Amino acid sequence: MRNWIRARLSRKIIFSVTGVVCLLMGLFAVVIVSERSRALEKLMFDKARTDALVGARAAQNILEGLVTDGRLSIDDLFDTDYRHIESGPLAGSAIPKYHTRYDTLLDLRLRALEDTFLNDDSVVFAVLVDRNGYLPTHNSTYSRPLTGDDAVDITGNRTKRLFNDPVGLRAARFTGENGEPVLRQVYHRDTGVTMWDVSAPVFVFGEHWGGFRIGLSMQNVEAQVAALVRFVVGSFCILFIVAALTIWWTVKGGTKRLDHLTREIEAFSRDGNFGRLKITAPDEIGTLTAAFNHMLDSLDAVTVSRDYLDRILDSMNDSLMVVGADGTIRKANRASCRMLGYQSEELLGMSIEKIFAERSDTADSWFDHFIDSRDGEQVELEYRTRSGNLVPVLFSSAPLTGEDGEGDALICLAQDITDRKIAEEKIRSGKRFLETVLDSLQEEMMILDANSLIILKANKAFVESCGESYESVVGQPCYKLTHGLDQPCDGIDHLCPVMEVLEFGKVEICEHLHHTPDGNIQYVEIQLTPVMDEAGEPRYLIHMARDITQRKRAEMELQHFAAELENNNLALAEKTAALEEAHSELKASQSRILQQEKMASIGQLSAGVAHEINNPIGFISSNLTTLGKYAGRIIDYLDEQERLWREKGRNEIGDDLAALRKKLKIDYIVHDLKDLIDESLEGADRVKKIVLDLKGFSRVDDADCKEVDLHECLESTINIAWNEIKYKATLKKEFGDIPRLRCYPQQLNQVFMNLLVNAAHAIEDQGEITVRTWRDGEGIRVAISDTGSGISEKARERIFEPFFTTKEVGKGTGLGLSISYDIIKKHHGEISVESRLGEGTTFTIFLPLQSKEALAC
């Protein structure tokens, strides 16, 4: 009876325990499957959202970089609107424009970005789509080789078709409304695969360009959940069957292990402990433990994706930080550490306020500001580094929302724009410099659009000529301001020069007419320079205009004067012929006057010259008379000597010859004979020199230009004028060290003669005449001074005028100093006079050292 009761009790206990255990395991399985399913879904969505935001920001950097580097223009980047063919593959319209640079550059840059995400097995697709549904990349998943059939190629290749499905178009046009950073859609592919389609908007320079779509398959999550369900159900069945067979072992040891298992499961459910259960037993609880550990291994596999995301974030060049609602930094990538100078451990838990250069009052207000701001909006801020330096950054943020839809964290992206700021400042400085240079030009300058002739830019000179402000000038067509017309000028004799440049594409320089604001005509010289686009067509025109109105008026006046001048030239030619004939006669008269002046000078000196010649002639004649007497005595002496030799012999005539020698004064004659001969020869030489000097002085030919010693010229002239000088003055010569001079010596001798004779005439009693020479730079100076009566100031003013003389009538011609002045000027020299009444006069001559060609000789 006791055994029966024990057996009944055991069965009851077995059924009760088994029922309770099965119920608990069923509830546990439901809880685990439900919680794990939600956890996996949240983890996958967080990964998709982060990937979408990171991909969108990376695409933004790539697109802005291509524009900044000049590889693409803004127009190329946004010129993808093909909505006119959405009704069919081609719809009868022209094939959309194929952007070679657009497709090539974006295919290379953006495809690499997409492929980075496609390396993850959980990612079904990662694709960029612009706001019009255009897919700018070729990757193997979506493109196929070109067939040459436009209809096939445009619909079969990513760059040749529109993304027409509603899900894709919503993703392309999503801009982050209602504070949501991403757009989450459920996408059912035609293959039956269900996935999450998560899209983040892409902004380029603040303008919405498109979106970055990433599709994550739910198959792995569903498969893991299904496997977990199957395992739990199987485990439940096995436990139910085995429980009946292992009553006592289950009742005795199973309860203890089950309690242990329950505690471990509760701990996992409570705090998410991912540690492995260490219950080992060859029973259902051990199997269940192994199954639970297997489930945890599956969770670890999902966790690997989080590590992969961390590697992606650390590979970014831009700073990315996740900031909690309390303003503390929860996560920061390596770029953030490099930029700010902190270690990763130092940044975690730090208040974001410490990093911002411009701080708000509280962290809460800071967080609320960025949560409420437009998602993806970029602003320029400054980060403060650990060393206190300020780093300019392009900052944007996106909220991370929890299950309740409320933002509990922020993703903060910051790009270091230090280099860009420096480049922008250089550009601004260069722009200011260029504007200053253009505004400093006197020429009027404007830059025109080649198609519309609209003024895009103008310098200060052009704006002032229009009489309007800069803002009113820019944007108007050039012909309206320069001609007051509504279309370009097209007159036959006034064709617009812009048309020539647009037709031939070459620089055009011409003269043109403009109309000033006050209605006057302005002549301008225009230079038009085309600026070509990549196709070799003019895109802009640089228009430079110089006002030549005064020059044109002068040219017209010059033409008028030229006509009058032509008429005057005819009359002048006749007069010139008459003047040439008169000039020839005048030249002959000048030669005659010059010679007459020479002859007059010789006439004035004739008495003195005759006296100078008479003196040597006199003592030559006297000496010759004495020599005749001496010769007679010598002959008598010699005849007597010969007679005595014949009569008395040689030995007996000694005394007789001695007496005769004494009587005839033979010894005196012999002694005096040599002096007489020398004196006569000297007199003859003196007469010869005077005659030669007179001959040279009186020569008519004045073309004998040569290098001479100026001292020899002065000595020759002094020799001729000596008789005029020696009775009135003492001559003092102060000759310096001077070079030889190329000149007309006969003409200079006449100048020296006139000055010496005038000096002698100016001295009434006994005086002094000084002749000085010295080197003065590149010339020679000759000064002739006297201590005579001097010249009055009134007479000095006319001293070089023809026929002016201060001498008494009959003593001077009045041409001497005038001719001297002309001779010095002919030698490119100067002659000046200084005089004081009662003290004397000094004439100073400067003769430059010059070549034969300069003197024209």
QUIGIQUI-V304282 format. One record per residue. N is the residue number from 1. RES is the residue in one small letter. SS is DSSP state (H for helix, E for strand, L for the rest). Layout:
# QUIGIQUI-V304282
N;RES;SS + N;RES;SS
This chain:
# QUIGIQUI-V304282
1;m;L + 2;r;H + 3;n;H + 4;w;H + 5;i;H + 6;r;H + 7;a;H + 8;r;H + 9;l;H + 10;s;H + 11;r;H + 12;k;H + 13;i;H + 14;i;H + 15;f;H + 16;s;H + 17;v;H + 18;t;H + 19;g;H + 20;v;H + 21;v;H + 22;c;H + 23;l;H + 24;l;H + 25;m;H + 26;g;H + 27;l;H + 28;f;H + 29;a;H + 30;v;H + 31;v;H + 32;i;H + 33;v;H + 34;s;H + 35;e;H + 36;r;H + 37;s;H + 38;r;H + 39;a;H + 40;l;H + 41;e;H + 42;k;H + 43;l;H + 44;m;H + 45;f;H + 46;d;H + 47;k;H + 48;a;H + 49;r;H + 50;t;H + 51;d;H + 52;a;H + 53;l;H + 54;v;H + 55;g;H + 56;a;H + 57;r;H + 58;a;H + 59;a;H + 60;q;H + 61;n;H + 62;i;H + 63;l;H + 64;e;H + 65;g;H + 66;l;H + 67;v;H + 68;t;H + 69;d;L + 70;g;L + 71;r;L + 72;l;L + 73;s;L + 74;i;H + 75;d;H + 76;d;H + 77;l;H + 78;f;H + 79;d;L + 80;t;L + 81;d;L + 82;y;L + 83;r;H + 84;h;H + 85;i;H + 86;e;L + 87;s;L + 88;g;L + 89;p;L + 90;l;L + 91;a;L + 92;g;L + 93;s;L + 94;a;L + 95;i;L + 96;p;L + 97;k;L + 98;y;L + 99;h;L + 100;t;H + 101;r;H + 102;y;H + 103;d;H + 104;t;H + 105;l;H + 106;l;H + 107;d;H + 108;l;H + 109;r;H + 110;l;H + 111;r;H + 112;a;H + 113;l;H + 114;e;H + 115;d;H + 116;t;H + 117;f;H + 118;l;H + 119;n;L + 120;d;L + 121;d;L + 122;s;L + 123;v;E + 124;v;E + 125;f;E + 126;a;E + 127;v;E + 128;l;E + 129;v;E + 130;d;E + 131;r;L + 132;n;L + 133;g;L + 134;y;E + 135;l;L + 136;p;L + 137;t;L + 138;h;L + 139;n;L + 140;s;L + 141;t;L + 142;y;L + 143;s;L + 144;r;L + 145;p;L + 146;l;L + 147;t;L + 148;g;L + 149;d;L + 150;d;H + 151;a;H + 152;v;H + 153;d;H + 154;i;H + 155;t;H + 156;g;H + 157;n;L + 158;r;H + 159;t;H + 160;k;H + 161;r;L + 162;l;E + 163;f;L + 164;n;L + 165;d;L + 166;p;H + 167;v;H + 168;g;H + 169;l;H + 170;r;H + 171;a;H + 172;a;H + 173;r;H + 174;f;L + 175;t;L + 176;g;L + 177;e;H + 178;n;H + 179;g;H + 180;e;L + 181;p;L + 182;v;E + 183;l;E + 184;r;E + 185;q;E + 186;v;E + 187;y;E + 188;h;E + 189;r;L + 190;d;L + 191;t;L + 192;g;L + 193;v;L + 194;t;E + 195;m;E + 196;w;E + 197;d;E + 198;v;E + 199;s;E + 200;a;E + 201;p;E + 202;v;E + 203;f;E + 204;v;E + 205;f;L + 206;g;L + 207;e;E + 208;h;E + 209;w;E + 210;g;E + 211;g;E + 212;f;E + 213;r;E + 214;i;E + 215;g;E + 216;l;E + 217;s;E + 218;m;L + 219;q;H + 220;n;H + 221;v;H + 222;e;H + 223;a;H + 224;q;H + 225;v;H + 226;a;H + 227;a;H + 228;l;H + 229;v;H + 230;r;H + 231;f;H + 232;v;H + 233;v;H + 234;g;H + 235;s;H + 236;f;H + 237;c;H + 238;i;H + 239;l;H + 240;f;H + 241;i;H + 242;v;H + 243;a;H + 244;a;H + 245;l;H + 246;t;L + 247;i;H + 248;w;H + 249;w;H + 250;t;H + 251;v;H + 252;k;H + 253;g;H + 254;g;H + 255;t;H + 256;k;H + 257;r;H + 258;l;H + 259;d;H + 260;h;H + 261;l;H + 262;t;H + 263;r;H + 264;e;H + 265;i;H + 266;e;H + 267;a;H + 268;f;H + 269;s;H + 270;r;H + 271;d;H + 272;g;L + 273;n;L + 274;f;L + 275;g;L + 276;r;L + 277;l;L + 278;k;L + 279;i;L + 280;t;L + 281;a;L + 282;p;L + 283;d;L + 284;e;H + 285;i;H + 286;g;H + 287;t;H + 288;l;H + 289;t;H + 290;a;H + 291;a;H + 292;f;H + 293;n;H + 294;h;H + 295;m;H + 296;l;H + 297;d;H + 298;s;H + 299;l;H + 300;d;H + 301;a;H + 302;v;H + 303;t;H + 304;v;H + 305;s;H + 306;r;H + 307;d;H + 308;y;H + 309;l;H + 310;d;H + 311;r;H + 312;i;H + 313;l;H + 314;d;H + 315;s;L + 316;m;L + 317;n;L + 318;d;L + 319;s;E + 320;l;E + 321;m;E + 322;v;E + 323;v;E + 324;g;E + 325;a;L + 326;d;L + 327;g;L + 328;t;E + 329;i;E + 330;r;E + 331;k;E + 332;a;E + 333;n;L + 334;r;H + 335;a;H + 336;s;H + 337;c;H + 338;r;H + 339;m;H + 340;l;H + 341;g;L + 342;y;L + 343;q;L + 344;s;H + 345;e;H + 346;e;H + 347;l;H + 348;l;L + 349;g;L + 350;m;L + 351;s;E + 352;i;H + 353;e;H + 354;k;H + 355;i;L + 356;f;E + 357;a;L + 358;e;L + 359;r;L + 360;s;L + 361;d;L + 362;t;L + 363;a;H + 364;d;H + 365;s;H + 366;w;H + 367;f;H + 368;d;H + 369;h;H + 370;f;H + 371;i;H + 372;d;H + 373;s;L + 374;r;L + 375;d;L + 376;g;L + 377;e;L + 378;q;L + 379;v;E + 380;e;E + 381;l;E + 382;e;E + 383;y;E + 384;r;E + 385;t;L + 386;r;L + 387;s;L + 388;g;L + 389;n;L + 390;l;E + 391;v;E + 392;p;E + 393;v;E + 394;l;E + 395;f;E + 396;s;E + 397;s;E + 398;a;E + 399;p;E + 400;l;E + 401;t;E + 402;g;L + 403;e;L + 404;d;L + 405;g;L + 406;e;L + 407;g;E + 408;d;E + 409;a;E + 410;l;E + 411;i;E + 412;c;E + 413;l;E + 414;a;E + 415;q;E + 416;d;E + 417;i;L + 418;t;H + 419;d;H + 420;r;H + 421;k;H + 422;i;H + 423;a;H + 424;e;H + 425;e;H + 426;k;H + 427;i;H + 428;r;H + 429;s;H + 430;g;H + 431;k;H + 432;r;H + 433;f;H + 434;l;H + 435;e;H + 436;t;H + 437;v;H + 438;l;H + 439;d;H + 440;s;H + 441;l;L + 442;q;L + 443;e;L + 444;e;E + 445;m;E + 446;m;E + 447;i;E + 448;l;E + 449;d;E + 450;a;L + 451;n;L + 452;s;L + 453;l;L + 454;i;E + 455;i;E + 456;l;E + 457;k;E + 458;a;E + 459;n;L + 460;k;H + 461;a;H + 462;f;H + 463;v;H + 464;e;H + 465;s;H + 466;c;H + 467;g;L + 468;e;L + 469;s;L + 470;y;H + 471;e;H + 472;s;H + 473;v;H + 474;v;L + 475;g;L + 476;q;L + 477;p;E + 478;c;H + 479;y;H + 480;k;H + 481;l;H + 482;t;H + 483;h;H + 484;g;L + 485;l;L + 486;d;L + 487;q;L + 488;p;L + 489;c;L + 490;d;E + 491;g;E + 492;i;L + 493;d;L + 494;h;E + 495;l;E + 496;c;L + 497;p;H + 498;v;H + 499;m;H + 500;e;H + 501;v;H + 502;l;H + 503;e;H + 504;f;H + 505;g;L + 506;k;L + 507;v;L + 508;e;E + 509;i;E + 510;c;E + 511;e;E + 512;h;E + 513;l;E + 514;h;E + 515;h;E + 516;t;L + 517;p;L + 518;d;L + 519;g;L + 520;n;L + 521;i;E + 522;q;E + 523;y;E + 524;v;E + 525;e;E + 526;i;E + 527;q;E + 528;l;E + 529;t;E + 530;p;E + 531;v;E + 532;m;E + 533;d;L + 534;e;L + 535;a;L + 536;g;L + 537;e;L + 538;p;E + 539;r;E + 540;y;E + 541;l;E + 542;i;E + 543;h;E + 544;m;E + 545;a;E + 546;r;E + 547;d;E + 548;i;L + 549;t;H + 550;q;H + 551;r;H + 552;k;H + 553;r;H + 554;a;H + 555;e;H + 556;m;H + 557;e;H + 558;l;H + 559;q;H + 560;h;H + 561;f;H + 562;a;H + 563;a;H + 564;e;H + 565;l;H + 566;e;H + 567;n;H + 568;n;H + 569;n;H + 570;l;H + 571;a;H + 572;l;H + 573;a;H + 574;e;H + 575;k;H + 576;t;H + 577;a;H + 578;a;H + 579;l;H + 580;e;H + 581;e;H + 582;a;H + 583;h;H + 584;s;H + 585;e;H + 586;l;H + 587;k;H + 588;a;H + 589;s;H + 590;q;H + 591;s;H + 592;r;H + 593;i;H + 594;l;H + 595;q;H + 596;q;H + 597;e;H + 598;k;H + 599;m;H + 600;a;H + 601;s;H + 602;i;H + 603;g;H + 604;q;H + 605;l;H + 606;s;H + 607;a;H + 608;g;H + 609;v;H + 610;a;H + 611;h;H + 612;e;H + 613;i;H + 614;n;H + 615;n;H + 616;p;H + 617;i;H + 618;g;H + 619;f;H + 620;i;H + 621;s;H + 622;s;H + 623;n;H + 624;l;H + 625;t;H + 626;t;H + 627;l;H + 628;g;H + 629;k;H + 630;y;H + 631;a;H + 632;g;H + 633;r;H + 634;i;H + 635;i;H + 636;d;H + 637;y;H + 638;l;H + 639;d;H + 640;e;H + 641;q;H + 642;e;H + 643;r;H + 644;l;H + 645;w;H + 646;r;H + 647;e;H + 648;k;L + 649;g;L + 650;r;L + 651;n;L + 652;e;L + 653;i;L + 654;g;H + 655;d;H + 656;d;H + 657;l;H + 658;a;H + 659;a;H + 660;l;H + 661;r;H + 662;k;H + 663;k;H + 664;l;L + 665;k;L + 666;i;H + 667;d;H + 668;y;H + 669;i;H + 670;v;H + 671;h;H + 672;d;H + 673;l;H + 674;k;H + 675;d;H + 676;l;H + 677;i;H + 678;d;H + 679;e;H + 680;s;H + 681;l;H + 682;e;H + 683;g;H + 684;a;H + 685;d;H + 686;r;H + 687;v;H + 688;k;H + 689;k;H + 690;i;H + 691;v;H + 692;l;H + 693;d;H + 694;l;H + 695;k;H + 696;g;H + 697;f;H + 698;s;L + 699;r;L + 700;v;L + 701;d;L + 702;d;L + 703;a;L + 704;d;L + 705;c;E + 706;k;E + 707;e;E + 708;v;E + 709;d;L + 710;l;H + 711;h;H + 712;e;H + 713;c;H + 714;l;H + 715;e;H + 716;s;H + 717;t;H + 718;i;H + 719;n;H + 720;i;H + 721;a;L + 722;w;H + 723;n;H + 724;e;H + 725;i;H + 726;k;L + 727;y;L + 728;k;L + 729;a;E + 730;t;E + 731;l;E + 732;k;E + 733;k;E + 734;e;E + 735;f;E + 736;g;L + 737;d;L + 738;i;L + 739;p;L + 740;r;L + 741;l;E + 742;r;E + 743;c;E + 744;y;E + 745;p;H + 746;q;H + 747;q;H + 748;l;H + 749;n;H + 750;q;H + 751;v;H + 752;f;H + 753;m;H + 754;n;H + 755;l;H + 756;l;H + 757;v;H + 758;n;H + 759;a;H + 760;a;H + 761;h;H + 762;a;H + 763;i;L + 764;e;L + 765;d;L + 766;q;L + 767;g;E + 768;e;E + 769;i;E + 770;t;E + 771;v;E + 772;r;E + 773;t;E + 774;w;E + 775;r;E + 776;d;E + 777;g;L + 778;e;L + 779;g;E + 780;i;E + 781;r;E + 782;v;E + 783;a;E + 784;i;E + 785;s;E + 786;d;E + 787;t;L + 788;g;L + 789;s;L + 790;g;L + 791;i;L + 792;s;L + 793;e;H + 794;k;H + 795;a;H + 796;r;H + 797;e;H + 798;r;L + 799;i;L + 800;f;L + 801;e;L + 802;p;L + 803;f;L + 804;f;L + 805;t;L + 806;t;L + 807;k;L + 808;e;L + 809;v;L + 810;g;L + 811;k;L + 812;g;L + 813;t;L + 814;g;L + 815;l;L + 816;g;H + 817;l;H + 818;s;H + 819;i;H + 820;s;H + 821;y;H + 822;d;H + 823;i;H + 824;i;H + 825;k;H + 826;k;H + 827;h;L + 828;h;L + 829;g;L + 830;e;E + 831;i;E + 832;s;E + 833;v;E + 834;e;E + 835;s;E + 836;r;E + 837;l;L + 838;g;L + 839;e;L + 840;g;E + 841;t;E + 842;t;E + 843;f;E + 844;t;E + 845;i;E + 846;f;E + 847;l;E + 848;p;E + 849;l;L + 850;q;L + 851;s;L + 852;k;H + 853;e;H + 854;a;H + 855;l;H + 856;a;L + 857;c;L
